[in-house]
Amino acid sequence: MKTMKPQENSMVYIQSYKYNGSLHRTWSKGFVLKSNDHETIVITYKTWVIESDGRRWFTREPAICFFYDDRWYNIISMIRKSGIYYYCNIATPSLYDGEAIKNIDLDLDIKVYPDQRFEVLDEDEFETHKLNMKYDDDIIRIAQEATQELSEIIKRGEYPFKHEVILDLFDEYLGKSNAKTQ
């Protein structure tokens, strides 16, 4: 059965949940740049983000988000004045249900710096939540394997961890968004 995908050049809502079903974070809108069998690429720029504690903040920098329906992570590349940073969330494969792109955040994250150095974050949060939220053994194993797999992809500098890929995608977005305003 083919999974539902958001339509290219449309706006989409993004929702991230925690394993216990609580809402973790939402993005009010994202522009669907590409949507195919392999990935959904969404640009968030000047978008409201709402945290689970009610805090709201507005994104001031463009971010190119890669969502996969067959991988246990998603990748957010952020274009900053100091370079391109990547924030990788270990999470369930993303799904689109006609309302939003959704996934379950599994706490572990990887931050990649412009020079391609990286660090695994939130291992303590993962340890706490795997007990408190009762992660089953399969989820624990899959989250750890996804962290290892993603670390290897980063070390090898594979797609999408190439700055020229990110800049090309952002240029494509600018071309499409400028065409809409004319």
Secondary structure as UniProt FT lines:
FT   TURN            8..9
FT   STRAND          11..17
FT   TURN            19..20
FT   STRAND          23..35
FT   STRAND          40..44
FT   STRAND          48..51
FT   TURN            52..53
FT   STRAND          56..58
FT   STRAND          63..67
FT   STRAND          73..80
FT   TURN            81..82
FT   STRAND          83..91
FT   STRAND          95..96
FT   STRAND          100..112
FT   TURN            114..115
FT   STRAND          118..121
FT   HELIX           123..132
FT   TURN            133..134
FT   HELIX           137..156
FT   TURN            159..160
FT   HELIX           163..181
//
